[in-house]
Amino acid sequence: MQKKGRKVKRIKSDNVQAFLMILPFLIGFILFSYVPIVYILRYAFTDYSGFGDSNFTGLANFVRVFQRDKDFWQSLVNTVILSAGKLAVEIPLALLLAVLLNKKLKGLSFFRVTLFMPAVISAVIIGLVFSLMFASYNGMINGILQNIGLIEKPINWFKTKPKAMLILGIASVWQNYGINMIFFLMALQSIPEELYDCASIDGATGIKRFFKITLPMIAPIFQSILLMAIVGSLKICDLVLACTNGQPGGTTEVVMTYIYKSFFGKSGRNIEVGYASSMALITAIFLGIVTVIYLKATKRLKDVEA
């Protein structure tokens, strides 16, 4: 009985210790996740400017979004276009680099760290760097193109929407390919070497081994990596604010920057906390729908076997 009582006390002590260890993270998760959600739900149905009392307006904010706010839907379209374009380059690039860096060669650790470096740099800094690099008259890109004779006059990269969106896409790819590369590299290193040895004995080429062994084996992890990349791309904000700030003429505004400016009254807009909350709620629902559709469309990847 004494041994059993000691065992029970030890289990309780371990449980208390484990709870105390995760308590700071749990508090932070509640404060920065659930509290903002409650805040958004509270003001999404009100007319609130951030000061004074809030007036309940029912569905008026949502009617305004769906019927009168074309700029919001244009920013959402911009977000989808930017996300699709950059992911079409970012994911294959990250996978290709991961495959190359998975080779057992000397010196590859240096390249792994170097290629991962952009992922640890602030999005604001990256946005400022790219805005300076592509500056109209004293930017480095224009200088290089003029020196090698490709252009005679400096190009105003931020004058038109397609060029500005292209720069945002390049900057976002440069920022995020490194973290996806590391994820893919971890997935590749979990594949048993015996599978490749058996395939080599059977005479399978490198390309055939990649499509018959590598891709099927990393398919479940690939699903998670792509999901995180999609959601992260749809939530892009800081990079756009620092690089173009929605210019030219607000045509490169993405949904998160549009909500942010309405929430805090930036770029000459009035502070509309209630209306911004309703837009944030609609965006959250949109992200949820995209996630559900993606998970159902890629459900088979979990069951893929080599």
Helices and strands as residue ranges (DSSP letters): H 2-29, I 30-34, H 35-43, E 46-47, E 55-56, H 60-67, H 70-101, H 108-116, G 117-120, H 123-133, H 140-147, H 161-189, H 193-201, H 206-209, I 210-214, H 215-234, H 238-243, H 255-264, H 273-297, G 299-303
